[in-house]
């Protein structure tokens, strides 16, 4: 008889520290087309907290288990499963709820991970590094030596942009709010790191020698996004994928009329829903290769066991962190 599992559950939306609890559930049984995955690691992303609060477009049926991202090991196969083997490390789909010891999931929805990659890094490849990969491939046809600019450069997605852009030969201007991040992001491969200020356009012109910047990546919104837009060359594109300031984009008419800027957005969950499995795997293969070579690595500030869920969630909600907060599950 398999042991019970622990799962994080919420029955109503609200402050995560108040509405989340841990409950015991029976060990999952796989349907014929499913496998049972024993979790190894799952990060706490801003989207997870927003979903618990009821502020996210994806609203699961309640009661629900949070967690859009995670990796685990296949420990049990349904009778019809032939595509994946027991013992495989896999990345889970985003609609499943990863904050639990084990779960049953359709084999066709899993992405197998090369064994050289640590489960903790595999658990964090699907959202931020994949967003970074799409940002650098889907909007502007950049060539080696071309410049791009991003705000919130110290976020997990921002750091992935730096790492991937460096490998592809693109130059990054990275905008941050804290002085102590400058050397850290330069050490990670950021070509230029600047403090966000009213003088951003002049500073950017000075460090690039006036080179055209055709891609801007915005995860903040508000005044920061406008300062970013003002650095872009005519006909350029700004892609928004976050709203950390909780302020809307306010774009003056002149930037549209005289500079013909394009404003786009990306929600990585929607990209997954629309992509074919071969398209997803092509992108994952590139991310796996970079991770194996040590070029792509998500920083972790602290890992917690599921039993310390309330402390972990409170920690993840704090600003000015140096890396991700994650759950690690015993092997």
VOGUTI-523920 format. One line per field, with one value per residue (C-alpha): residue number from 0; x, y, z; residue in three letters. Coordinates in Angstrom, 3 decimals, m for minus. Example, Ala and Ser with C-alpha at 12.3 -4.5 7.8 and 13.67 -1.06 7.14 Angstrom:
2
nr 0/1
X 12.300/13.670
Y m4.500/m1.060
Z 7.800/7.140
rest ala/ser
END
This chain:
331
nr 0/1/2/3/4/5/6/7/8/9/10/11/12/13/14/15/16/17/18/19/20/21/22/23/24/25/26/27/28/29/30/31/32/33/34/35/36/37/38/39/40/41/42/43/44/45/46/47/48/49/50/51/52/53/54/55/56/57/58/59/60/61/62/63/64/65/66/67/68/69/70/71/72/73/74/75/76/77/78/79/80/81/82/83/84/85/86/87/88/89/90/91/92/93/94/95/96/97/98/99/100/101/102/103/104/105/106/107/108/109/110/111/112/113/114/115/116/117/118/119/120/121/122/123/124/125/126/127/128/129/130/131/132/133/134/135/136/137/138/139/140/141/142/143/144/145/146/147/148/149/150/151/152/153/154/155/156/157/158/159/160/161/162/163/164/165/166/167/168/169/170/171/172/173/174/175/176/177/178/179/180/181/182/183/184/185/186/187/188/189/190/191/192/193/194/195/196/197/198/199/200/201/202/203/204/205/206/207/208/209/210/211/212/213/214/215/216/217/218/219/220/221/222/223/224/225/226/227/228/229/230/231/232/233/234/235/236/237/238/239/240/241/242/243/244/245/246/247/248/249/250/251/252/253/254/255/256/257/258/259/260/261/262/263/264/265/266/267/268/269/270/271/272/273/274/275/276/277/278/279/280/281/282/283/284/285/286/287/288/289/290/291/292/293/294/295/296/297/298/299/300/301/302/303/304/305/306/307/308/309/310/311/312/313/314/315/316/317/318/319/320/321/322/323/324/325/326/327/328/329/330
X 0.000/1.493/1.670/m0.519/0.815/0.826/m0.734/m1.160/m4.827/m6.940/m10.737/m11.161/m9.114/m7.234/m3.937/m1.844/m0.594/m4.215/m6.051/m3.458/m3.344/m1.701/m3.906/m3.242/m4.476/m4.293/m1.386/m2.455/m3.487/m2.733/m5.441/m4.362/m2.900/m1.348/1.805/2.429/5.123/6.830/7.738/11.349/11.111/8.559/9.217/6.960/6.374/4.516/1.823/1.254/0.628/m1.608/m3.656/m4.186/m5.248/m7.736/m5.871/m4.747/m6.543/m6.228/m8.758/m8.803/m11.892/m11.770/m10.595/m7.290/m3.600/m1.300/1.897/2.255/5.743/7.759/9.731/9.600/10.400/8.035/7.407/4.346/2.938/m0.638/m1.320/m1.290/1.813/4.719/6.240/7.973/9.859/9.811/12.684/12.517/12.850/9.971/8.649/4.956/2.191/1.085/m2.526/m1.826/m0.911/2.648/2.753/2.263/4.335/3.013/0.359/m1.130/m0.766/m1.287/1.968/1.438/1.665/5.090/8.461/11.323/14.513/18.073/19.518/22.474/20.125/19.418/15.727/15.797/16.892/14.513/11.657/12.277/12.893/9.316/8.217/11.062/13.743/11.066/9.601/13.121/13.672/10.400/11.089/14.391/13.012/9.420/9.281/12.375/14.882/18.064/21.565/24.784/25.984/22.485/21.333/18.196/17.027/15.053/13.800/13.520/16.741/17.393/14.167/14.385/13.166/15.540/18.533/17.508/17.354/20.938/22.186/20.435/21.188/24.863/24.935/23.180/25.598/23.112/24.089/21.894/21.184/19.827/17.839/17.555/16.625/19.387/23.055/24.255/22.853/25.140/28.276/26.244/24.410/27.574/29.235/26.311/26.937/24.952/26.841/25.509/23.672/22.046/19.962/16.453/16.248/14.940/18.294/17.964/17.713/20.915/22.816/21.805/22.861/26.199/27.046/25.919/27.403/23.891/23.443/19.798/17.902/15.102/13.769/12.571/11.382/9.050/8.118/7.353/4.898/4.223/7.013/9.718/8.078/7.846/11.537/12.319/10.163/11.988/15.320/14.043/14.825/11.953/9.950/11.070/9.027/8.430/7.115/5.380/5.360/4.952/3.536/5.617/4.715/0.976/0.840/m0.535/1.496/1.045/2.388/2.450/0.915/4.230/5.951/3.336/3.071/6.708/8.537/5.973/6.741/4.997/3.649/3.206/2.624/3.382/1.770/3.835/0.888/m0.940/2.157/2.217/m1.489/m1.040/2.319/2.529/4.548/7.384/7.494/7.672/10.365/12.500/12.626/13.184/16.062/17.855/17.199/18.383/21.615/22.342/21.562/23.851/26.657/26.130/25.093/21.518/20.983/18.242/19.435/17.835/17.685/16.226/14.508/11.875/10.145/6.409/5.763/7.108/4.714/3.496/7.045/8.048/5.072/5.709/9.383/8.451/6.168/9.054/10.805/14.578/15.335/18.526/16.824/13.876/12.100/11.381/9.934/12.228/10.737/12.608/13.705
Y 0.000/3.344/6.120/9.217/12.395/15.975/18.597/22.349/23.298/26.460/26.556/30.304/33.128/35.497/36.195/33.025/32.916/32.826/30.654/27.903/24.716/21.296/18.243/14.506/12.770/9.162/8.151/8.881/6.046/6.475/6.086/3.958/7.011/8.562/8.244/9.050/11.676/12.018/15.708/16.802/20.615/23.365/27.124/29.815/32.254/35.601/34.031/31.316/33.933/35.948/32.826/32.101/35.728/35.410/38.010/35.752/34.951/31.178/30.280/26.623/25.013/25.236/23.553/23.696/22.938/25.795/25.550/26.306/24.835/21.900/18.748/15.229/11.604/9.091/6.304/4.472/3.920/3.501/0.359/2.157/4.325/3.541/7.008/7.534/5.219/4.884/6.854/9.650/13.224/15.253/18.830/19.099/20.975/24.380/23.498/20.625/22.058/21.079/21.891/18.291/15.148/13.226/13.450/11.544/13.265/12.379/11.009/13.052/16.328/15.662/16.875/14.470/16.141/14.958/13.183/15.620/18.436/18.848/18.514/21.943/23.651/21.539/22.693/26.314/26.032/26.191/29.732/32.254/30.771/29.836/33.364/34.749/32.403/33.477/37.173/36.868/34.837/35.803/39.603/41.157/39.463/40.290/39.687/39.087/42.403/43.959/45.710/45.120/46.795/45.422/46.630/44.387/42.827/41.174/39.113/35.413/36.142/39.107/37.018/34.319/37.016/38.043/34.448/33.482/36.773/36.414/32.922/34.205/37.143/39.939/42.851/43.692/46.967/45.979/48.482/47.957/50.026/48.980/49.938/46.629/44.718/46.414/44.307/41.136/41.363/42.350/39.240/37.176/38.532/41.776/44.112/47.317/47.695/51.070/52.450/53.431/57.239/60.237/60.349/56.806/57.799/59.926/57.264/54.556/56.717/57.349/53.689/52.343/55.146/55.852/52.336/51.544/49.472/47.573/45.418/46.510/44.046/45.437/43.665/46.777/49.114/52.731/55.322/52.660/51.311/54.824/55.472/52.164/53.077/56.410/54.606/52.578/53.251/54.131/51.059/49.073/46.705/46.667/43.413/43.472/40.314/41.632/44.553/44.784/48.439/47.618/50.781/50.819/51.649/55.332/55.836/59.374/59.706/60.948/57.606/55.981/58.724/59.786/56.617/54.013/51.829/48.448/47.295/43.571/41.220/37.616/35.246/32.056/29.848/30.911/30.143/26.613/26.150/27.170/25.486/21.983/19.398/19.577/23.385/23.086/20.416/22.428/25.292/22.947/21.245/24.602/25.401/21.921/22.348/25.701/24.320/21.312/23.678/25.709/28.804/28.893/28.718/30.139/31.587/30.206/32.230/29.476/26.113/24.865/21.568/21.571/21.398/24.982/26.234/29.333/30.591/29.852/31.730/34.763/34.730/34.535/37.573/39.791/42.161/42.593/38.872/37.523/34.506/32.147/30.553/26.888/23.760/20.739/17.308/14.331/11.772
Z 0.000/m1.119/1.473/1.425/m0.152/1.108/m1.186/m0.857/m1.343/m1.373/m1.385/m1.742/m3.295/m1.004/0.723/0.113/3.718/4.909/2.364/1.737/3.780/3.482/3.303/3.112/m0.046/m1.243/m3.452/m7.084/m9.420/m13.127/m15.799/m18.811/m20.629/m17.498/m15.409/m11.753/m11.240/m7.876/m7.524/m7.076/m7.271/m7.883/m7.810/m6.360/m9.219/m9.077/m11.289/m8.654/m5.966/m8.322/m9.123/m5.411/m4.909/m7.803/m9.907/m12.751/m16.028/m15.443/m12.745/m11.751/m10.287/m6.507/m4.375/m6.266/m5.819/m6.921/m8.946/m12.672/m12.910/m11.645/m12.394/m11.046/m11.756/m13.368/m10.841/m12.207/m15.736/m16.901/m18.944/m22.346/m21.856/m24.204/m24.821/m21.488/m19.119/m15.355/m13.856/m16.445/m15.179/m16.637/m16.783/m15.945/m17.806/m16.458/m15.578/m13.201/m9.756/m8.819/m5.098/m3.935/m3.407/m6.420/m9.138/m12.058/m15.430/m19.110/m20.539/m23.741/m21.763/m20.251/m21.507/m20.797/m19.552/m20.271/m17.202/m16.976/m15.861/m12.147/m11.204/m9.530/m12.772/m14.891/m12.642/m13.646/m17.404/m18.596/m17.738/m17.451/m19.760/m22.337/m22.140/m22.690/m25.645/m27.305/m26.625/m28.477/m31.414/m32.195/m32.576/m34.184/m36.481/m34.562/m35.898/m33.953/m32.518/m32.419/m29.232/m27.172/m23.949/m20.992/m17.627/m14.519/m15.781/m12.403/m12.560/m13.434/m16.983/m17.277/m16.249/m18.752/m21.477/m20.585/m20.685/m23.938/m25.729/m24.876/m26.404/m29.540/m29.873/m29.095/m26.837/m23.856/m22.073/m18.688/m16.641/m12.867/m9.804/m7.369/m7.572/m6.102/m9.107/m11.639/m11.107/m10.519/m13.863/m15.718/m14.276/m15.633/m19.137/m19.312/m21.696/m20.118/m16.792/m16.000/m13.157/m14.299/m14.340/m16.284/m18.127/m19.497/m23.170/m23.019/m21.067/m23.551/m26.505/m24.830/m24.040/m27.444/m29.532/m30.796/m32.242/m33.102/m30.537/m32.240/m29.398/m25.958/m23.305/m20.648/m17.416/m15.371/m17.146/m16.163/m16.397/m16.728/m19.904/m21.366/m20.676/m22.411/m25.438/m25.744/m26.276/m29.252/m32.923/m35.330/m36.387/m33.335/m31.181/m27.449/m25.973/m22.581/m20.461/m16.917/m14.952/m11.783/m11.154/m11.555/m13.721/m17.299/m20.393/m21.263/m24.757/m26.202/m29.667/m31.031/m30.393/m32.635/m35.281/m35.660/m34.546/m35.664/m32.662/m32.343/m28.982/m28.472/m25.570/m24.660/m22.198/m22.227/m21.177/m24.368/m26.446/m24.985/m25.695/m29.357/m30.064/m31.503/m29.575/m32.191/m31.796/m28.014/m28.191/m30.639/m28.112/m25.149/m26.962/m27.236/m23.559/m22.533/m24.531/m22.884/m19.429/m19.978/m21.017/m17.833/m19.797/m18.513/m14.762/m12.565/m9.268/m6.109/m2.902/m0.713/m0.993/1.458/2.147/1.437/5.198/5.489/2.811/4.718/5.376/1.761/0.300/2.535/1.488/m2.223/m1.849/m0.661/m3.044/m3.416/m3.459/m5.017/m6.621/m6.711/m3.765/m4.467/m2.905/m2.917/m2.349/m0.941/m3.522
rest unk/unk/unk/unk/unk/unk/unk/unk/unk/unk/unk/unk/unk/unk/unk/unk/unk/unk/unk/unk/unk/unk/unk/unk/unk/unk/unk/unk/unk/unk/unk/unk/unk/unk/unk/unk/unk/unk/unk/unk/unk/unk/unk/unk/unk/unk/unk/unk/unk/unk/unk/unk/unk/unk/unk/unk/unk/unk/unk/unk/unk/unk/unk/unk/unk/unk/unk/unk/unk/unk/unk/unk/unk/unk/unk/unk/unk/unk/unk/unk/unk/unk/unk/unk/unk/unk/unk/unk/unk/unk/unk/unk/unk/unk/unk/unk/unk/unk/unk/unk/unk/unk/unk/unk/unk/unk/unk/unk/unk/unk/unk/unk/unk/unk/unk/unk/unk/unk/unk/unk/unk/unk/unk/unk/unk/unk/unk/unk/unk/unk/unk/unk/unk/unk/unk/unk/unk/unk/unk/unk/unk/unk/unk/unk/unk/unk/unk/unk/unk/unk/unk/unk/unk/unk/unk/unk/unk/unk/unk/unk/unk/unk/unk/unk/unk/unk/unk/unk/unk/unk/unk/unk/unk/unk/unk/unk/unk/unk/unk/unk/unk/unk/unk/unk/unk/unk/unk/unk/unk/unk/unk/unk/unk/unk/unk/unk/unk/unk/unk/unk/unk/unk/unk/unk/unk/unk/unk/unk/unk/unk/unk/unk/unk/unk/unk/unk/unk/unk/unk/unk/unk/unk/unk/unk/unk/unk/unk/unk/unk/unk/unk/unk/unk/unk/unk/unk/unk/unk/unk/unk/unk/unk/unk/unk/unk/unk/unk/unk/unk/unk/unk/unk/unk/unk/unk/unk/unk/unk/unk/unk/unk/unk/unk/unk/unk/unk/unk/unk/unk/unk/unk/unk/unk/unk/unk/unk/unk/unk/unk/unk/unk/unk/unk/unk/unk/unk/unk/unk/unk/unk/unk/unk/unk/unk/unk/unk/unk/unk/unk/unk/unk/unk/unk/unk/unk/unk/unk/unk/unk/unk/unk/unk/unk/unk/unk/unk/unk/unk/unk/unk/unk/unk/unk/unk/unk/unk/unk/unk/unk/unk/unk
END
